[in-house]
Amino acid sequence: MNHSVIKTSTVVSSDSIKIQERLVIFLALIAGYIDATGLIQWKTYVSFMSGNTTSLGAAISTGKSGIIITSVTVISCFLLGIYAGTCLSLWKRIKNQILTFYLVSGILIFYSIIAYFYDINNWTSIAIVGFSMGMMNTIVTSVGNQKVNTDFVTGTLNSLARNTAMLSMTKDKDKKEEYKSNSIHLLLLWIGFITGAFIAPFLLDYFGKWTLMIPALSLIICGLLISKINFKN
């Protein structure tokens, strides 16, 4: 069962796939932006849990309590965010799954306002932002039949390499088109993430404590556009 914002059936329309393609790239860009911001400001990843897991393992062996607490905090809150986002997507009373856009945006806006007037410690910051990133990861889970993750790139690169390998090995024309399409989608997803990470340092220097307002407002705008498209359909 696909729990993405754009509901898909067994046969996915080309228009729906195009919307999904653009949406996952947009979300990956935001994820890269926020992850780079977390790395610069709090010296930890807020969406890249593979890196945090490695840091946690190394910190346990060396007894670095600060890193252990930070890693456990962000990993736990990221998982809670995914849990909450998935529960929302399964909750029958919620007819409009665009709600997740607004919830993530609201968390980032609330955090930015509080952080502007008060000093928030690093652990609280990564807990809040990590939770929002986990929730954002549940907005879109696939493009057509290809599973995707918008918040981290290890799975994306793995799928990209696998689809590229299958593209080069298969002789079936339909399969070739499918693998080619999947490879392009995954490559663009990766480019979106690294682009967000690239622009984050520049905007962080310019906007300072308001830097997370940029992805927050972008999510609101995106949610409104998707709602409008769904209403027309």
ZAMAR-854483 format. One record per atom (N, C-alpha, C): chain; x, y, z; residue number from 1. Coordinates in nm, 3 decimals, always signed. Layout:
N
  mol       xx       yy       zz  seq
    A        X        Y        Z  NUM
...
//
This chain:
233
  mol       xx       yy       zz  seq
    A   +0.084   -0.119   +0.000    1
    A   +0.000   +0.000   +0.000    1
    A   +0.088   +0.124   +0.000    1
    A   +0.060   +0.216   -0.088    2
    A   +0.139   +0.337   -0.098    2
    A   +0.076   +0.447   -0.015    2
    A   +0.150   +0.505   +0.082    3
    A   +0.096   +0.605   +0.170    3
    A   +0.145   +0.744   +0.135    3
    A   +0.182   +0.771   +0.011    4
    A   +0.229   +0.902   -0.029    4
    A   +0.113   +0.998   -0.041    4
    A   +0.147   +1.126   -0.053    5
    A   +0.045   +1.230   -0.065    5
    A   -0.036   +1.209   -0.190    5
    A   +0.029   +1.177   -0.300    6
    A   -0.041   +1.155   -0.426    6
    A   -0.078   +1.008   -0.433    6
    A   -0.204   +0.975   -0.417    7
    A   -0.249   +0.837   -0.416    7
    A   -0.233   +0.775   -0.553    7
    A   -0.181   +0.652   -0.556    8
    A   -0.161   +0.583   -0.682    8
    A   -0.235   +0.452   -0.682    8
    A   -0.279   +0.408   -0.798    9
    A   -0.344   +0.279   -0.815    9
    A   -0.245   +0.186   -0.883    9
    A   -0.291   +0.069   -0.925   10
    A   -0.200   -0.026   -0.989   10
    A   -0.139   +0.035   -1.114   10
    A   -0.220   +0.104   -1.190   11
    A   -0.172   +0.175   -1.308   11
    A   -0.165   +0.323   -1.275   11
    A   -0.046   +0.377   -1.270   12
    A   -0.029   +0.515   -1.231   12
    A   -0.030   +0.604   -1.354   12
    A   -0.110   +0.709   -1.349   13
    A   -0.119   +0.799   -1.463   13
    A   +0.012   +0.874   -1.480   13
    A   +0.040   +0.913   -1.602   14
    A   +0.165   +0.986   -1.629   14
    A   +0.166   +1.120   -1.559   14
    A   +0.048   +1.185   -1.547   15
    A   +0.040   +1.314   -1.478   15
    A   +0.074   +1.297   -1.331   15
    A   +0.024   +1.191   -1.269   16
    A   +0.052   +1.166   -1.129   16
    A   +0.200   +1.139   -1.106   16
    A   +0.261   +1.064   -1.197   17
    A   +0.404   +1.035   -1.185   17
    A   +0.486   +1.163   -1.198   17
    A   +0.448   +1.251   -1.289   18
    A   +0.519   +1.377   -1.306   18
    A   +0.513   +1.462   -1.180   18
    A   +0.396   +1.462   -1.116   19
    A   +0.382   +1.537   -0.991   19
    A   +0.470   +1.476   -0.883   19
    A   +0.471   +1.344   -0.875   20
    A   +0.554   +1.275   -0.777   20
    A   +0.702   +1.303   -0.801   20
    A   +0.743   +1.303   -0.927   21
    A   +0.883   +1.329   -0.962   21
    A   +0.927   +1.465   -0.909   21
    A   +0.847   +1.566   -0.939   22
    A   +0.881   +1.702   -0.896   22
    A   +0.877   +1.716   -0.745   22
    A   +0.780   +1.649   -0.684   23
    A   +0.763   +1.660   -0.539   23
    A   +0.881   +1.597   -0.464   23
    A   +0.926   +1.480   -0.508   24
    A   +1.036   +1.415   -0.435   24
    A   +1.167   +1.494   -0.451   24
    A   +1.188   +1.554   -0.567   25
    A   +1.308   +1.636   -0.587   25
    A   +1.303   +1.758   -0.496   25
    A   +1.185   +1.820   -0.488   26
    A   +1.165   +1.937   -0.403   26
    A   +1.189   +1.901   -0.256   26
    A   +1.133   +1.788   -0.212   27
    A   +1.150   +1.745   -0.074   27
    A   +1.295   +1.705   -0.044   27
    A   +1.361   +1.645   -0.141   28
    A   +1.502   +1.610   -0.123   28
    A   +1.587   +1.734   -0.110   28
    A   +1.555   +1.837   -0.188   29
    A   +1.629   +1.964   -0.179   29
    A   +1.613   +2.023   -0.039   29
    A   +1.491   +2.023   +0.013   30
    A   +1.466   +2.074   +0.147   30
    A   +1.539   +1.990   +0.251   30
    A   +1.537   +1.858   +0.235   31
    A   +1.605   +1.769   +0.328   31
    A   +1.756   +1.795   +0.330   31
    A   +1.814   +1.812   +0.211   32
    A   +1.956   +1.841   +0.202   32
    A   +1.989   +1.974   +0.268   32
    A   +1.902   +2.072   +0.248   33
    A   +1.920   +2.206   +0.306   33
    A   +1.918   +2.198   +0.459   33
    A   +1.816   +2.129   +0.514   34
    A   +1.802   +2.121   +0.659   34
    A   +1.912   +2.035   +0.720   34
    A   +1.951   +1.928   +0.651   35
    A   +2.056   +1.840   +0.702   35
    A   +2.189   +1.914   +0.709   35
    A   +2.220   +1.992   +0.606   36
    A   +2.343   +2.070   +0.606   36
    A   +2.339   +2.178   +0.715   36
    A   +2.221   +2.236   +0.735   37
    A   +2.206   +2.337   +0.841   37
    A   +2.232   +2.274   +0.978   37
    A   +2.178   +2.154   +0.999   38
    A   +2.201   +2.084   +1.126   38
    A   +2.347   +2.051   +1.147   38
    A   +2.414   +2.011   +1.039   39
    A   +2.556   +1.975   +1.049   39
    A   +2.640   +2.097   +1.084   39
    A   +2.606   +2.211   +1.025   40
    A   +2.682   +2.335   +1.052   40
    A   +2.653   +2.389   +1.191   40
    A   +2.525   +2.393   +1.228   41
    A   +2.488   +2.455   +1.354   41
    A   +2.510   +2.366   +1.476   41
    A   +2.475   +2.236   +1.463   42
    A   +2.476   +2.148   +1.581   42
    A   +2.574   +2.032   +1.567   42
    A   +2.652   +2.031   +1.460   43
    A   +2.755   +1.930   +1.438   43
    A   +2.698   +1.788   +1.434   43
    A   +2.577   +1.774   +1.385   44
    A   +2.517   +1.642   +1.370   44
    A   +2.419   +1.644   +1.254   44
    A   +2.391   +1.527   +1.199   45
    A   +2.293   +1.515   +1.092   45
    A   +2.153   +1.506   +1.151   45
    A   +2.057   +1.569   +1.087   46
    A   +1.919   +1.561   +1.136   46
    A   +1.832   +1.473   +1.045   46
    A   +1.891   +1.422   +0.937   47
    A   +1.816   +1.327   +0.853   47
    A   +1.900   +1.207   +0.811   47
    A   +2.032   +1.219   +0.818   48
    A   +2.121   +1.112   +0.774   48
    A   +2.152   +1.021   +0.892   48
    A   +2.064   +0.924   +0.917   49
    A   +2.078   +0.840   +1.036   49
    A   +2.189   +0.736   +1.026   49
    A   +2.235   +0.706   +0.904   50
    A   +2.349   +0.615   +0.890   50
    A   +2.473   +0.676   +0.954   50
    A   +2.495   +0.804   +0.927   51
    A   +2.609   +0.874   +0.986   51
    A   +2.597   +0.884   +1.137   51
    A   +2.475   +0.911   +1.184   52
    A   +2.454   +0.921   +1.329   52
    A   +2.471   +0.786   +1.398   52
    A   +2.431   +0.679   +1.330   53
    A   +2.448   +0.545   +1.387   53
    A   +2.596   +0.509   +1.398   53
    A   +2.674   +0.545   +1.295   54
    A   +2.818   +0.522   +1.300   54
    A   +2.882   +0.602   +1.413   54
    A   +2.840   +0.728   +1.427   55
    A   +2.892   +0.812   +1.535   55
    A   +2.857   +0.755   +1.672   55
    A   +2.735   +0.702   +1.682   56
    A   +2.691   +0.644   +1.809   56
    A   +2.776   +0.522   +1.845   56
    A   +2.798   +0.434   +1.749   57
    A   +2.878   +0.316   +1.776   57
    A   +3.020   +0.350   +1.817   57
    A   +3.080   +0.446   +1.745   58
    A   +3.217   +0.487   +1.777   58
    A   +3.223   +0.556   +1.913   58
    A   +3.119   +0.636   +1.944   59
    A   +3.117   +0.709   +2.072   59
    A   +3.101   +0.614   +2.190   59
    A   +3.022   +0.507   +2.172   60
    A   +3.004   +0.409   +2.280   60
    A   +3.137   +0.342   +2.314   60
    A   +3.214   +0.310   +2.210   61
    A   +3.342   +0.241   +2.233   61
    A   +3.447   +0.332   +2.295   61
    A   +3.434   +0.462   +2.269   62
    A   +3.533   +0.558   +2.322   62
    A   +3.482   +0.633   +2.445   62
    A   +3.356   +0.609   +2.480   63
    A   +3.301   +0.671   +2.601   63
    A   +3.272   +0.819   +2.590   63
    A   +3.244   +0.869   +2.470   64
    A   +3.213   +1.011   +2.451   64
    A   +3.063   +1.031   +2.474   64
    A   +3.029   +1.067   +2.598   65
    A   +2.889   +1.075   +2.639   65
    A   +2.810   +1.180   +2.561   65
    A   +2.874   +1.292   +2.529   66
    A   +2.805   +1.398   +2.456   66
    A   +2.754   +1.351   +2.321   66
    A   +2.840   +1.281   +2.248   67
    A   +2.802   +1.230   +2.116   67
    A   +2.697   +1.120   +2.130   67
    A   +2.709   +1.039   +2.235   68
    A   +2.611   +0.932   +2.257   68
    A   +2.472   +0.991   +2.278   68
    A   +2.463   +1.092   +2.364   69
    A   +2.333   +1.155   +2.391   69
    A   +2.277   +1.222   +2.267   69
    A   +2.364   +1.292   +2.193   70
    A   +2.320   +1.360   +2.071   70
    A   +2.269   +1.260   +1.968   70
    A   +2.344   +1.153   +1.947   71
    A   +2.306   +1.054   +1.846   71
    A   +2.177   +0.982   +1.884   71
    A   +2.167   +0.941   +2.009   72
    A   +2.046   +0.872   +2.055   72
    A   +1.924   +0.964   +2.043   72
    A   +1.943   +1.091   +2.075   73
    A   +1.833   +1.189   +2.069   73
    A   +1.782   +1.206   +1.927   73
    A   +1.873   +1.230   +1.834   74
    A   +1.829   +1.258   +1.696   74
    A   +1.773   +1.132   +1.630   74
    A   +1.833   +1.017   +1.656   75
    A   +1.782   +0.892   +1.597   75
    A   +1.643   +0.861   +1.651   75
    A   +1.626   +0.874   +1.781   76
    A   +1.496   +0.846   +1.843   76
    A   +1.388   +0.939   +1.791   76
    A   +1.419   +1.067   +1.781   77
    A   +1.320   +1.165   +1.736   77
    A   +1.289   +1.148   +1.587   77
    A   +1.388   +1.111   +1.509   78
    A   +1.366   +1.084   +1.368   78
    A   +1.269   +0.967   +1.352   78
    A   +1.291   +0.860   +1.429   79
    A   +1.202   +0.743   +1.425   79
    A   +1.061   +0.780   +1.471   79
    A   +1.051   +0.863   +1.573   80
    A   +0.920   +0.908   +1.621   80
    A   +0.848   +0.988   +1.513   80
    A   +0.925   +1.068   +1.438   81
    A   +0.867   +1.146   +1.329   81
    A   +0.810   +1.056   +1.220   81
    A   +0.885   +0.952   +1.185   82
    A   +0.837   +0.856   +1.084   82
    A   +0.713   +0.784   +1.137   82
    A   +0.717   +0.746   +1.264   83
    A   +0.602   +0.678   +1.325   83
    A   +0.478   +0.768   +1.319   83
    A   +0.493   +0.894   +1.358   84
    A   +0.381   +0.987   +1.359   84
    A   +0.329   +1.013   +1.219   84
    A   +0.420   +1.033   +1.124   85
    A   +0.379   +1.058   +0.986   85
    A   +0.307   +0.940   +0.925   85
    A   +0.354   +0.819   +0.955   86
    A   +0.289   +0.698   +0.902   86
    A   +0.151   +0.680   +0.964   86
    A   +0.141   +0.706   +1.094   87
    A   +0.010   +0.695   +1.160   87
    A   -0.090   +0.794   +1.099   87
    A   -0.043   +0.914   +1.069   88
    A   -0.130   +1.013   +1.006   88
    A   -0.179   +0.966   +0.870   88
    A   -0.089   +0.903   +0.793   89
    A   -0.127   +0.856   +0.659   89
    A   -0.226   +0.740   +0.666   89
    A   -0.228   +0.670   +0.779   90
    A   -0.319   +0.556   +0.794   90
    A   -0.448   +0.592   +0.867   90
    A   -0.452   +0.712   +0.922   91
    A   -0.569   +0.753   +0.999   91
    A   -0.684   +0.787   +0.906   91
    A   -0.790   +0.709   +0.914   92
    A   -0.902   +0.722   +0.821   92
    A   -0.975   +0.856   +0.834   92
    A   -0.968   +0.918   +0.951   93
    A   -1.038   +1.044   +0.971   93
    A   -0.972   +1.160   +0.897   93
    A   -0.846   +1.141   +0.860   94
    A   -0.775   +1.246   +0.786   94
    A   -0.789   +1.219   +0.637   94
    A   -0.869   +1.299   +0.571   95
    A   -0.894   +1.279   +0.429   95
    A   -0.786   +1.345   +0.344   95
    A   -0.725   +1.449   +0.395   96
    A   -0.626   +1.524   +0.318   96
    A   -0.487   +1.500   +0.375   96
    A   -0.406   +1.419   +0.307   97
    A   -0.273   +1.387   +0.355   97
    A   -0.176   +1.504   +0.342   97
    A   -0.222   +1.616   +0.283   98
    A   -0.139   +1.735   +0.274   98
    A   -0.113   +1.791   +0.415   98
    A   -0.189   +1.744   +0.512   99
    A   -0.173   +1.790   +0.650   99
    A   -0.028   +1.776   +0.697   99
    A   +0.040   +1.672   +0.652  100
    A   +0.180   +1.650   +0.695  100
    A   +0.269   +1.765   +0.651  100
    A   +0.243   +1.821   +0.532  101
    A   +0.319   +1.939   +0.487  101
    A   +0.309   +2.050   +0.591  101
    A   +0.186   +2.079   +0.632  102
    A   +0.160   +2.190   +0.722  102
    A   +0.213   +2.163   +0.862  102
    A   +0.208   +2.039   +0.906  103
    A   +0.261   +2.005   +1.038  103
    A   +0.412   +2.024   +1.044  103
    A   +0.481   +1.973   +0.943  104
    A   +0.627   +1.989   +0.939  104
    A   +0.663   +2.136   +0.931  104
    A   +0.592   +2.209   +0.845  105
    A   +0.617   +2.352   +0.831  105
    A   +0.591   +2.425   +0.962  105
    A   +0.481   +2.388   +1.030  106
    A   +0.447   +2.451   +1.157  106
    A   +0.553   +2.429   +1.262  106
    A   +0.607   +2.307   +1.267  107
    A   +0.713   +2.277   +1.364  107
    A   +0.835   +2.364   +1.338  107
    A   +0.874   +2.378   +1.212  108
    A   +0.993   +2.457   +1.177  108
    A   +0.970   +2.606   +1.205  108
    A   +0.850   +2.653   +1.176  109
    A   +0.819   +2.795   +1.203  109
    A   +0.819   +2.822   +1.353  109
    A   +0.753   +2.734   +1.429  110
    A   +0.748   +2.749   +1.575  110
    A   +0.889   +2.748   +1.633  110
    A   +0.972   +2.654   +1.586  111
    A   +1.109   +2.645   +1.636  111
    A   +1.187   +2.773   +1.604  111
    A   +1.173   +2.823   +1.481  112
    A   +1.248   +2.942   +1.438  112
    A   +1.212   +3.064   +1.521  112
    A   +1.083   +3.079   +1.551  113
    A   +1.039   +3.194   +1.630  113
    A   +1.093   +3.186   +1.772  113
    A   +1.082   +3.068   +1.833  114
    A   +1.133   +3.051   +1.970  114
    A   +1.285   +3.069   +1.974  114
    A   +1.354   +3.012   +1.875  115
    A   +1.501   +3.020   +1.872  115
    A   +1.550   +3.163   +1.850  115
    A   +1.467   +3.246   +1.789  116
    A   +1.506   +3.386   +1.765  116
    A   +1.508   +3.466   +1.896  116
    A   +1.415   +3.435   +1.985  117
    A   +1.404   +3.511   +2.110  117
    A   +1.474   +3.445   +2.227  117
    A   +1.492   +3.314   +2.220  118
    A   +1.555   +3.242   +2.331  118
    A   +1.665   +3.150   +2.278  118
    A   +1.762   +3.124   +2.364  119
    A   +1.868   +3.030   +2.328  119
    A   +1.820   +2.888   +2.355  119
    A   +1.813   +2.807   +2.251  120
    A   +1.771   +2.668   +2.264  120
    A   +1.894   +2.580   +2.256  120
    A   +1.909   +2.489   +2.351  121
    A   +2.028   +2.404   +2.351  121
    A   +2.027   +2.308   +2.232  121
    A   +2.143   +2.255   +2.202  122
    A   +2.159   +2.171   +2.083  122
    A   +2.072   +2.046   +2.086  122
    A   +2.061   +1.983   +2.202  123
    A   +1.984   +1.859   +2.211  123
    A   +1.837   +1.882   +2.181  123
    A   +1.782   +1.991   +2.232  124
    A   +1.642   +2.024   +2.204  124
    A   +1.623   +2.057   +2.057  124
    A   +1.720   +2.128   +2.001  125
    A   +1.712   +2.168   +1.860  125
    A   +1.711   +2.046   +1.768  125
    A   +1.804   +1.955   +1.791  126
    A   +1.811   +1.838   +1.703  126
    A   +1.692   +1.745   +1.725  126
    A   +1.636   +1.746   +1.847  127
    A   +1.518   +1.664   +1.874  127
    A   +1.399   +1.715   +1.793  127
    A   +1.379   +1.846   +1.793  128
    A   +1.266   +1.906   +1.723  128
    A   +1.282   +1.892   +1.572  128
    A   +1.399   +1.930   +1.522  129
    A   +1.421   +1.927   +1.377  129
    A   +1.430   +1.782   +1.327  129
    A   +1.491   +1.694   +1.405  130
    A   +1.498   +1.553   +1.367  130
    A   +1.361   +1.490   +1.356  130
    A   +1.272   +1.525   +1.449  131
    A   +1.134   +1.475   +1.445  131
    A   +1.064   +1.523   +1.318  131
    A   +1.081   +1.650   +1.285  132
    A   +1.016   +1.705   +1.165  132
    A   +1.070   +1.639   +1.037  132
    A   +1.199   +1.607   +1.037  133
    A   +1.257   +1.542   +0.920  133
    A   +1.204   +1.399   +0.904  133
    A   +1.188   +1.330   +1.015  134
    A   +1.131   +1.196   +1.009  134
    A   +0.989   +1.199   +0.955  134
    A   +0.911   +1.296   +1.001  135
    A   +0.774   +1.310   +0.952  135
    A   +0.772   +1.346   +0.804  135
    A   +0.863   +1.432   +0.761  136
    A   +0.868   +1.471   +0.621  136
    A   +0.902   +1.354   +0.530  136
    A   +0.977   +1.258   +0.583  137
    A   +1.017   +1.142   +0.504  137
    A   +0.899   +1.053   +0.467  137
    A   +0.784   +1.072   +0.531  138
    A   +0.666   +0.990   +0.502  138
    A   +0.572   +1.055   +0.401  138
    A   +0.602   +1.175   +0.356  139
    A   +0.511   +1.246   +0.265  139
    A   +0.500   +1.173   +0.132  139
    A   +0.614   +1.139   +0.072  140
    A   +0.615   +1.063   -0.053  140
    A   +0.707   +0.944   -0.035  140
    A   +0.657   +0.826   -0.062  141
    A   +0.737   +0.705   -0.043  141
    A   +0.771   +0.635   -0.175  141
    A   +0.712   +0.680   -0.285  142
    A   +0.741   +0.616   -0.413  142
    A   +0.710   +0.709   -0.529  142
    A   +0.777   +0.683   -0.639  143
    A   +0.746   +0.747   -0.768  143
    A   +0.709   +0.634   -0.862  143
    A   +0.580   +0.625   -0.894  144
    A   +0.534   +0.510   -0.969  144
    A   +0.553   +0.385   -0.887  144
    A   +0.630   +0.290   -0.939  145
    A   +0.658   +0.166   -0.867  145
    A   +0.792   +0.166   -0.795  145
    A   +0.867   +0.278   -0.808  146
    A   +0.999   +0.286   -0.748  146
    A   +0.992   +0.348   -0.608  146
    A   +1.035   +0.273   -0.508  147
    A   +1.039   +0.325   -0.372  147
    A   +1.148   +0.430   -0.360  147
    A   +1.119   +0.538   -0.287  148
    A   +1.216   +0.645   -0.269  148
    A   +1.218   +0.691   -0.124  148
    A   +1.333   +0.749   -0.086  149
    A   +1.347   +0.816   +0.043  149
    A   +1.396   +0.957   +0.016  149
    A   +1.324   +1.055   +0.065  150
    A   +1.361   +1.195   +0.034  150
    A   +1.456   +1.255   +0.136  150
    A   +1.473   +1.191   +0.253  151
    A   +1.551   +1.250   +0.361  151
    A   +1.695   +1.201   +0.370  151
    A   +1.728   +1.093   +0.301  152
    A   +1.865   +1.042   +0.307  152
    A   +1.900   +0.973   +0.176  152
    A   +2.028   +0.965   +0.146  153
    A   +2.069   +0.929   +0.010  153
    A   +2.131   +0.790   -0.003  153
    A   +2.159   +0.722   +0.107  154
    A   +2.221   +0.591   +0.096  154
    A   +2.133   +0.495   +0.016  154
    A   +2.004   +0.489   +0.052  155
    A   +1.911   +0.404   -0.021  155
    A   +1.891   +0.449   -0.164  155
    A   +1.894   +0.581   -0.184  156
    A   +1.878   +0.636   -0.319  156
    A   +1.992   +0.595   -0.410  156
    A   +2.115   +0.607   -0.360  157
    A   +2.232   +0.569   -0.441  157
    A   +2.235   +0.418   -0.465  157
    A   +2.193   +0.340   -0.365  158
    A   +2.187   +0.196   -0.381  158
    A   +2.088   +0.158   -0.491  158
    A   +1.969   +0.219   -0.487  159
    A   +1.867   +0.191   -0.589  159
    A   +1.912   +0.240   -0.726  159
    A   +1.980   +0.354   -0.729  160
    A   +2.030   +0.408   -0.856  160
    A   +2.128   +0.311   -0.921  160
    A   +2.222   +0.261   -0.843  161
    A   +2.321   +0.167   -0.896  161
    A   +2.255   +0.037   -0.942  161
    A   +2.159   -0.012   -0.864  162
    A   +2.090   -0.137   -0.899  162
    A   +2.009   -0.122   -1.027  162
    A   +1.936   -0.012   -1.038  163
    A   +1.856   +0.010   -1.159  163
    A   +1.944   +0.030   -1.282  163
    A   +2.057   +0.098   -1.263  164
    A   +2.151   +0.117   -1.374  164
    A   +2.209   -0.017   -1.419  164
    A   +2.242   -0.102   -1.322  165
    A   +2.295   -0.235   -1.355  165
    A   +2.191   -0.319   -1.430  165
    A   +2.067   -0.316   -1.382  166
    A   +1.961   -0.392   -1.448  166
    A   +1.930   -0.337   -1.587  166
    A   +1.943   -0.206   -1.602  167
    A   +1.925   -0.144   -1.733  167
    A   +2.028   -0.194   -1.833  167
    A   +2.151   -0.207   -1.788  168
    A   +2.258   -0.251   -1.878  168
    A   +2.253   -0.400   -1.908  168
    A   +2.186   -0.478   -1.822  169
    A   +2.185   -0.622   -1.839  169
    A   +2.062   -0.677   -1.911  169
    A   +1.949   -0.610   -1.897  170
    A   +1.826   -0.665   -1.954  170
    A   +1.817   -0.637   -2.104  170
    A   +1.746   -0.726   -2.176  171
    A   +1.724   -0.709   -2.319  171
    A   +1.577   -0.678   -2.349  171
    A   +1.495   -0.684   -2.247  172
    A   +1.353   -0.655   -2.262  172
    A   +1.331   -0.504   -2.277  172
    A   +1.266   -0.461   -2.384  173
    A   +1.248   -0.318   -2.411  173
    A   +1.167   -0.247   -2.303  173
    A   +1.060   -0.311   -2.258  174
    A   +0.976   -0.251   -2.154  174
    A   +1.053   -0.236   -2.023  174
    A   +1.130   -0.338   -1.991  175
    A   +1.210   -0.332   -1.870  175
    A   +1.317   -0.223   -1.880  175
    A   +1.376   -0.212   -1.998  176
    A   +1.477   -0.109   -2.018  176
    A   +1.420   +0.030   -1.992  176
    A   +1.298   +0.054   -2.043  177
    A   +1.234   +0.184   -2.023  177
    A   +1.206   +0.208   -1.875  177
    A   +1.162   +0.102   -1.807  178
    A   +1.132   +0.115   -1.663  178
    A   +1.259   +0.145   -1.584  178
    A   +1.365   +0.070   -1.609  179
    A   +1.490   +0.091   -1.536  179
    A   +1.552   +0.227   -1.569  179
    A   +1.540   +0.267   -1.693  180
    A   +1.593   +0.397   -1.734  180
    A   +1.519   +0.509   -1.663  180
    A   +1.386   +0.498   -1.661  181
    A   +1.305   +0.599   -1.593  181
    A   +1.337   +0.605   -1.444  181
    A   +1.349   +0.488   -1.380  182
    A   +1.382   +0.483   -1.237  182
    A   +1.519   +0.545   -1.210  182
    A   +1.615   +0.515   -1.296  183
    A   +1.751   +0.567   -1.278  183
    A   +1.753   +0.719   -1.286  183
    A   +1.678   +0.774   -1.382  184
    A   +1.672   +0.919   -1.397  184
    A   +1.607   +0.983   -1.274  184
    A   +1.497   +0.925   -1.228  185
    A   +1.428   +0.977   -1.109  185
    A   +1.521   +0.979   -0.988  185
    A   +1.593   +0.868   -0.969  186
    A   +1.681   +0.856   -0.853  186
    A   +1.800   +0.951   -0.862  186
    A   +1.852   +0.969   -0.982  187
    A   +1.963   +1.062   -1.001  187
    A   +1.920   +1.205   -0.970  187
    A   +1.801   +1.243   -1.018  188
    A   +1.749   +1.377   -0.991  188
    A   +1.722   +1.396   -0.842  188
    A   +1.677   +1.290   -0.777  189
    A   +1.655   +1.296   -0.632  189
    A   +1.785   +1.323   -0.559  189
    A   +1.890   +1.254   -0.598  190
    A   +2.022   +1.275   -0.537  190
    A   +2.073   +1.416   -0.564  190
    A   +2.055   +1.464   -0.686  191
    A   +2.097   +1.599   -0.722  191
    A   +2.021   +1.703   -0.640  191
    A   +1.890   +1.676   -0.618  192
    A   +1.811   +1.767   -0.537  192
    A   +1.865   +1.778   -0.396  192
    A   +1.901   +1.664   -0.336  193
    A   +1.953   +1.663   -0.200  193
    A   +2.085   +1.739   -0.191  193
    A   +2.176   +1.710   -0.282  194
    A   +2.307   +1.775   -0.275  194
    A   +2.298   +1.924   -0.307  194
    A   +2.200   +1.963   -0.389  195
    A   +2.179   +2.104   -0.418  195
    A   +2.133   +2.179   -0.294  195
    A   +2.040   +2.116   -0.220  196
    A   +1.995   +2.177   -0.095  196
    A   +2.108   +2.193   +0.004  196
    A   +2.193   +2.091   +0.014  197
    A   +2.308   +2.098   +0.105  197
    A   +2.407   +2.205   +0.060  197
    A   +2.418   +2.225   -0.071  198
    A   +2.512   +2.324   -0.127  198
    A   +2.470   +2.467   -0.093  198
    A   +2.340   +2.496   -0.104  199
    A   +2.295   +2.634   -0.084  199
    A   +2.276   +2.669   +0.064  199
    A   +2.266   +2.568   +0.150  200
    A   +2.240   +2.593   +0.293  200
    A   +2.342   +2.687   +0.359  200
    A   +2.474   +2.666   +0.341  201
    A   +2.571   +2.754   +0.408  201
    A   +2.556   +2.900   +0.368  201
    A   +2.525   +2.926   +0.242  202
    A   +2.511   +3.064   +0.196  202
    A   +2.390   +3.132   +0.261  202
    A   +2.277   +3.062   +0.262  203
    A   +2.156   +3.119   +0.318  203
    A   +2.162   +3.126   +0.471  203
    A   +2.235   +3.033   +0.532  204
    A   +2.252   +3.036   +0.676  204
    A   +2.327   +3.161   +0.719  204
    A   +2.430   +3.198   +0.643  205
    A   +2.505   +3.320   +0.672  205
    A   +2.418   +3.444   +0.658  205
    A   +2.325   +3.439   +0.564  206
    A   +2.242   +3.556   +0.535  206
    A   +2.123   +3.567   +0.630  206
    A   +2.053   +3.456   +0.654  207
    A   +1.930   +3.460   +0.733  207
    A   +1.951   +3.427   +0.882  207
    A   +2.062   +3.366   +0.915  208
    A   +2.090   +3.336   +1.055  208
    A   +1.986   +3.247   +1.119  208
    A   +1.927   +3.292   +1.230  209
    A   +1.830   +3.211   +1.304  209
    A   +1.699   +3.191   +1.230  209
    A   +1.679   +3.266   +1.123  210
    A   +1.555   +3.252   +1.045  210
    A   +1.573   +3.156   +0.928  210
    A   +1.686   +3.089   +0.921  211
    A   +1.717   +3.009   +0.803  211
    A   +1.617   +2.895   +0.778  211
    A   +1.559   +2.838   +0.885  212
    A   +1.464   +2.728   +0.867  212
    A   +1.325   +2.776   +0.825  212
    A   +1.306   +2.908   +0.824  213
    A   +1.180   +2.961   +0.774  213
    A   +1.168   +2.940   +0.623  213
    A   +1.281   +2.931   +0.556  214
    A   +1.279   +2.913   +0.410  214
    A   +1.217   +2.779   +0.373  214
    A   +1.264   +2.665   +0.426  215
    A   +1.197   +2.538   +0.395  215
    A   +1.055   +2.533   +0.450  215
    A   +1.031   +2.597   +0.565  216
    A   +0.897   +2.596   +0.623  216
    A   +0.796   +2.662   +0.530  216
    A   +0.828   +2.780   +0.481  217
    A   +0.737   +2.850   +0.391  217
    A   +0.727   +2.778   +0.256  217
    A   +0.837   +2.717   +0.213  218
    A   +0.835   +2.641   +0.088  218
    A   +0.740   +2.522   +0.097  218
    A   +0.737   +2.457   +0.212  219
    A   +0.647   +2.343   +0.232  219
    A   +0.501   +2.387   +0.231  219
    A   +0.472   +2.502   +0.289  220
    A   +0.335   +2.554   +0.288  220
    A   +0.290   +2.581   +0.145  220
    A   +0.376   +2.648   +0.068  221
    A   +0.343   +2.679   -0.071  221
    A   +0.322   +2.551   -0.151  221
    A   +0.411   +2.454   -0.131  222
    A   +0.400   +2.326   -0.202  222
    A   +0.271   +2.254   -0.164  222
    A   +0.237   +2.255   -0.036  223
    A   +0.114   +2.192   +0.010  223
    A   -0.008   +2.254   -0.053  223
    A   -0.009   +2.386   -0.063  224
    A   -0.122   +2.457   -0.125  224
    A   -0.134   +2.423   -0.273  224
    A   -0.020   +2.414   -0.341  225
    A   -0.022   +2.380   -0.484  225
    A   -0.072   +2.237   -0.507  225
    A   -0.025   +2.143   -0.424  226
    A   -0.071   +2.005   -0.436  226
    A   -0.219   +1.993   -0.407  226
    A   -0.266   +2.066   -0.306  227
    A   -0.410   +2.066   -0.273  227
    A   -0.491   +2.116   -0.390  227
    A   -0.442   +2.220   -0.456  228
    A   -0.512   +2.276   -0.571  228
    A   -0.519   +2.178   -0.686  228
    A   -0.409   +2.106   -0.709  229
    A   -0.404   +2.006   -0.816  229
    A   -0.499   +1.891   -0.785  229
    A   -0.498   +1.844   -0.661  230
    A   -0.588   +1.736   -0.621  230
    A   -0.733   +1.776   -0.631  230
    A   -0.763   +1.901   -0.600  231
    A   -0.900   +1.951   -0.607  231
    A   -0.951   +1.951   -0.752  231
    A   -0.861   +1.990   -0.843  232
    A   -0.899   +1.992   -0.985  232
    A   -0.923   +1.852   -1.037  232
    A   -0.844   +1.756   -0.985  233
    A   -0.858   +1.617   -1.031  233
    A   -0.977   +1.548   -0.965  233
//
